[in-house]
Amino acid sequence: TLEGEVQVYIAEIQDKTEEIDSLTTEQLKAELDIQQLEIDNQKQELAAKDADNRKNILLLGLAMLTIVIAFIARGYFRKRKTNITLQNKNFEIIKEQEKSEGLLLNILPKSVAEELKKYGKTTSKLHEDVTVMFTDFVGFTQFSEATTPENLVAQIDTYFSEFDNIMSKHKIEKIKTIGDAYLAVCGIPEAQDEHMKNMILAAKDIVKFVNQHVKELKAANKPYLEIRIGLHSGPLIAGVVGSKKFAYDVWGDTVNIAARMEQAGEKGEINVSETIYENSKHQFKFEYRGELAAKNKGEMKMYFVS
């Protein structure tokens, strides 16, 4: 019947509707699964990119750190190299200063050298009580004619080098050499209470050395030099003269009288003035020579140190 057919048709429609609903649900689930999968993939991709980014950031940080360390290391080694260079330069400067100071002290007494370095000049000073020594070689002209120039200089150097050692031993200031003459003063630049005693002891050491050297040269049948020494005590002025090749020197009548004592002496002897005799006779033995003529000084009492 028509009603039955309608019922059947309605039933078929319901079945189709249910089938369509069922299909739609499955499709929706499938689509949702696909979307979820895509989302998961995107998350994974994002996670991978994030990991890559972190890795890149880490690598970049390491690279920057390496660069910073390299710069620090470069700066450190450069600074270290610079410090070593400066230390070497300072060491060289110190060595040169020591060398210059050594040369300066060979020319000037230490206190005078310090004054010259500090102020650029020195002041001449009066020293009230000092002892002056002059030495001279006897027969120097004949000796120079009998030997070569090289041997002459070598012999003078041998004598004067030992004289320098003796001066240092007795705290005496060497002033200068003038040809074959040797000038020294005890009691400058610093005063000494026993300047006469120290100078006499130094003179005795010089005579002893020269006599021994003469003995050796005589035994070898070689030309030799003998010594004559003069001493006098009194006041003098000491200071530095000149602006080029300056030298520490002494002036005064005491220096002149010491020179006269040497000129009026004899080989192998220490000739001293009355001043030294009167102040040292309780320490040393003397031989009175009488009153002898001294150039520009008239007659003066002189004594040999026994």
C-alpha positions as CSV (number, residue, x, y, z in Angstrom):
1,T,0.0,0.0,0.0
2,L,1.0,3.6,-0.3
3,E,1.3,4.0,3.4
4,G,3.6,1.0,3.6
5,E,5.8,2.3,0.9
6,V,6.0,5.6,2.6
7,Q,7.0,3.8,5.8
8,V,9.7,1.9,3.9
9,Y,10.9,5.0,2.2
10,I,11.1,6.8,5.6
11,A,13.0,3.9,7.0
12,E,15.4,4.0,4.1
13,I,15.9,7.7,4.6
14,Q,16.6,7.3,8.3
15,D,19.1,4.6,7.5
16,K,20.8,6.8,5.0
17,T,20.7,9.7,7.5
18,E,22.3,7.5,10.1
19,E,24.9,6.3,7.6
20,I,25.6,9.9,6.6
21,D,25.9,10.9,10.2
22,S,28.2,8.0,10.9
23,L,30.3,8.9,7.9
24,T,30.4,12.5,8.8
25,T,31.6,11.6,12.3
26,E,34.3,9.3,11.0
27,Q,35.5,12.0,8.6
28,L,35.4,14.6,11.3
29,K,37.5,12.2,13.5
30,A,39.9,11.6,10.6
31,E,40.2,15.3,10.0
32,L,40.7,16.0,13.6
33,D,43.4,13.3,13.7
34,I,45.0,14.8,10.7
35,Q,44.9,18.2,12.2
36,Q,46.2,16.9,15.5
37,L,49.0,15.2,13.6
38,E,49.8,18.4,11.8
39,I,49.8,20.2,15.2
40,D,52.1,17.5,16.6
41,N,54.4,17.9,13.6
42,Q,54.4,21.6,14.0
43,K,55.2,21.2,17.6
44,Q,58.0,18.9,16.7
45,E,59.2,21.3,14.1
46,L,59.0,24.1,16.6
47,A,60.8,22.0,19.2
48,A,63.5,21.1,16.6
49,K,63.8,24.8,15.6
50,D,63.9,25.8,19.2
51,A,66.6,23.2,19.8
52,D,68.5,24.4,16.8
53,N,68.1,28.0,17.9
54,R,69.4,27.1,21.4
55,K,72.3,25.2,19.8
56,N,73.0,28.1,17.5
57,I,72.8,30.5,20.5
58,L,75.1,28.2,22.4
59,L,77.6,28.0,19.5
60,L,77.4,31.7,19.1
61,G,78.0,32.2,22.8
62,L,80.9,29.8,22.7
63,A,82.3,31.6,19.7
64,M,82.0,35.0,21.4
65,L,83.5,33.5,24.6
66,T,86.4,32.1,22.5
67,I,86.9,35.5,20.9
68,V,86.8,37.3,24.2
69,I,89.3,34.7,25.7
70,A,91.5,35.2,22.6
71,F,91.5,39.0,23.1
72,I,92.2,38.6,26.8
73,A,95.0,36.1,26.1
74,R,96.4,38.3,23.4
75,G,96.3,41.3,25.7
76,Y,97.9,39.3,28.5
77,F,100.7,38.0,26.4
78,R,101.2,41.4,24.8
79,K,101.3,43.0,28.3
80,R,103.6,40.3,29.5
81,K,105.9,40.8,26.5
82,T,105.8,44.6,27.1
83,N,106.6,44.1,30.8
84,I,109.5,41.8,29.9
85,T,110.7,44.3,27.4
86,L,110.4,47.1,30.0
87,Q,112.2,45.0,32.6
88,N,115.0,44.3,30.2
89,K,115.2,48.0,29.3
90,N,115.1,49.0,33.0
91,F,117.8,46.4,33.7
92,E,119.9,47.9,30.8
93,I,119.3,51.4,32.1
94,I,120.3,50.3,35.7
95,K,123.4,48.7,34.3
96,E,124.3,51.8,32.3
97,Q,123.6,54.0,35.4
98,E,125.8,51.8,37.5
99,K,128.5,51.9,34.8
100,S,128.2,55.7,34.6
101,E,128.2,56.0,38.4
102,G,131.3,53.8,38.6
103,L,133.0,56.0,36.1
104,L,131.9,59.1,38.0
105,L,133.2,57.7,41.2
106,N,136.6,57.0,39.5
107,I,136.8,60.8,39.0
108,L,135.1,62.2,42.0
109,P,134.6,61.3,45.7
110,K,131.2,59.8,46.4
111,S,129.8,62.7,48.4
112,V,131.0,65.2,45.7
113,A,129.5,63.0,43.0
114,E,126.1,62.9,44.9
115,E,126.2,66.6,45.2
116,L,126.9,67.0,41.5
117,K,124.0,64.7,40.5
118,K,121.6,66.4,42.9
119,Y,122.3,70.0,42.1
120,G,124.2,69.9,38.8
121,K,127.2,71.7,40.5
122,T,129.4,71.4,43.5
123,T,130.8,73.9,46.0
124,S,134.5,74.1,46.8
125,K,135.2,73.6,50.5
126,L,137.9,74.5,52.9
127,H,139.4,71.6,54.8
128,E,141.2,72.7,57.9
129,D,143.4,69.7,58.7
130,V,144.4,67.1,56.1
131,T,147.6,65.4,54.9
132,V,148.9,65.7,51.4
133,M,151.2,63.1,49.6
134,F,153.3,63.7,46.5
135,T,155.2,60.8,45.0
136,D,157.7,61.0,42.1
137,F,159.9,58.5,40.3
138,V,163.6,58.9,40.5
139,G,165.4,58.6,37.2
140,F,162.3,58.7,35.1
141,T,164.0,60.4,32.2
142,Q,166.7,57.7,32.0
143,F,164.2,54.9,32.4
144,S,162.0,56.2,29.6
145,E,165.1,56.4,27.3
146,A,166.1,52.8,28.2
147,T,162.8,51.1,27.5
148,T,160.0,51.1,24.9
149,P,157.0,53.4,25.1
150,E,154.8,50.3,25.7
151,N,156.9,49.1,28.6
152,L,157.1,52.6,30.0
153,V,153.3,52.9,30.1
154,A,153.0,49.3,31.4
155,Q,155.4,50.0,34.3
156,I,153.7,53.3,35.2
157,D,150.3,51.5,35.2
158,T,151.7,48.7,37.4
159,Y,152.9,51.2,40.0
160,F,149.9,53.5,40.0
161,S,147.4,50.6,40.1
162,E,149.0,49.3,43.2
163,F,149.2,52.9,44.6
164,D,145.4,53.1,44.0
165,N,144.9,49.9,46.0
166,I,147.0,51.2,48.9
167,M,145.0,54.5,48.9
168,S,141.7,52.5,49.1
169,K,143.1,50.4,51.9
170,H,143.9,53.5,54.1
171,K,140.8,55.5,53.1
172,I,142.8,58.1,51.2
173,E,141.5,60.1,48.3
174,K,143.6,59.9,45.1
175,I,143.5,63.3,43.4
176,K,145.4,62.8,40.2
177,T,148.6,61.8,38.4
178,I,150.7,64.4,36.7
179,G,153.1,62.6,34.4
180,D,155.0,60.3,36.7
181,A,153.9,62.1,39.8
182,Y,151.0,60.9,42.1
183,L,149.0,63.2,44.3
184,A,146.7,62.0,47.1
185,V,145.1,63.6,50.2
186,C,143.8,62.0,53.5
187,G,141.0,63.8,55.3
188,I,138.8,64.8,52.3
189,P,136.0,65.0,51.5
190,E,135.2,63.6,55.0
191,A,137.5,64.6,57.9
192,Q,139.6,62.0,59.5
193,D,141.1,62.2,63.0
194,E,144.1,60.0,62.1
195,H,144.9,61.4,58.6
196,M,148.6,61.8,59.3
197,K,148.9,58.2,60.6
198,N,147.0,56.8,57.7
199,M,149.0,58.7,55.2
200,I,152.4,57.6,56.7
201,L,151.2,54.0,56.7
202,A,150.2,54.3,53.1
203,A,153.5,55.9,52.2
204,K,155.4,53.0,53.9
205,D,153.3,50.5,51.9
206,I,154.2,52.3,48.7
207,V,157.9,52.2,49.5
208,K,157.7,48.5,50.4
209,F,155.9,47.7,47.1
210,V,158.3,49.7,45.0
211,N,161.4,48.2,46.7
212,Q,160.1,44.7,46.1
213,H,159.3,45.5,42.5
214,V,162.8,47.0,42.0
215,K,164.4,43.9,43.5
216,E,162.6,41.7,41.0
217,L,163.5,43.9,38.0
218,K,167.1,44.0,39.1
219,A,167.2,40.2,39.3
220,A,165.9,40.1,35.8
221,N,168.4,42.7,34.6
222,K,165.6,45.0,33.6
223,P,165.4,48.8,34.0
224,Y,163.5,50.0,37.0
225,L,162.1,53.0,38.8
226,E,162.6,54.1,42.4
227,I,160.2,56.3,44.4
228,R,160.5,59.5,46.3
229,I,157.7,60.6,48.7
230,G,156.9,63.9,50.4
231,L,154.2,64.6,53.1
232,H,152.8,67.7,54.7
233,S,149.7,68.5,56.8
234,G,147.6,71.6,57.0
235,P,144.5,73.3,55.4
236,L,143.6,73.3,51.8
237,I,140.6,74.0,49.4
238,A,139.1,71.1,47.5
239,G,136.5,71.2,44.7
240,V,135.5,70.5,41.1
241,V,136.8,72.8,38.3
242,G,135.7,73.0,34.7
243,S,132.4,72.1,32.9
244,K,134.0,69.6,30.5
245,K,136.2,66.8,31.7
246,F,135.9,68.2,35.1
247,A,138.1,67.0,37.9
248,Y,138.3,67.1,41.7
249,D,141.4,69.0,42.7
250,V,143.1,70.7,45.7
251,W,144.7,74.1,46.1
252,G,146.6,75.8,48.9
253,D,150.0,76.2,50.5
254,T,149.8,72.8,52.1
255,V,149.8,71.3,48.6
256,N,152.9,73.3,47.6
257,I,154.8,72.4,50.8
258,A,154.0,68.7,50.2
259,A,155.5,69.0,46.7
260,R,158.6,70.7,48.2
261,M,158.9,67.8,50.7
262,E,158.9,65.4,47.8
263,Q,161.4,67.4,45.7
264,A,163.8,67.7,48.7
265,G,163.6,63.9,49.5
266,E,165.7,61.0,48.4
267,K,164.9,57.7,46.6
268,G,163.2,55.1,48.8
269,E,162.5,57.7,51.6
270,I,159.4,59.4,53.0
271,N,160.3,63.0,53.6
272,V,157.9,64.8,56.0
273,S,157.5,68.4,57.3
274,E,158.0,69.6,60.9
275,T,154.2,69.7,61.3
276,I,153.9,66.0,60.7
277,Y,156.9,65.2,62.9
278,E,155.5,67.1,65.8
279,N,152.1,65.5,65.6
280,S,153.3,61.9,64.8
281,K,156.5,61.5,66.7
282,H,154.7,59.5,69.5
283,Q,153.6,57.0,66.8
284,F,156.5,56.7,64.4
285,K,160.3,57.1,64.5
286,F,161.8,59.9,62.5
287,E,165.3,60.9,61.4
288,Y,165.9,64.6,61.6
289,R,167.6,65.9,58.4
290,G,168.1,69.5,59.5
291,E,166.9,72.7,57.8
292,L,166.9,72.3,54.0
293,A,166.1,74.7,51.3
294,A,162.7,74.5,49.7
295,K,161.8,76.3,46.5
296,N,160.1,79.6,47.3
297,K,159.9,78.6,51.0
298,G,163.4,79.2,52.3
299,E,164.8,76.7,54.7
300,M,162.5,74.2,56.3
301,K,163.0,71.5,58.9
302,M,162.6,68.0,57.3
303,Y,162.5,64.5,58.6
304,F,162.7,61.0,57.1
305,V,160.3,58.3,58.4
306,S,162.6,55.6,59.8
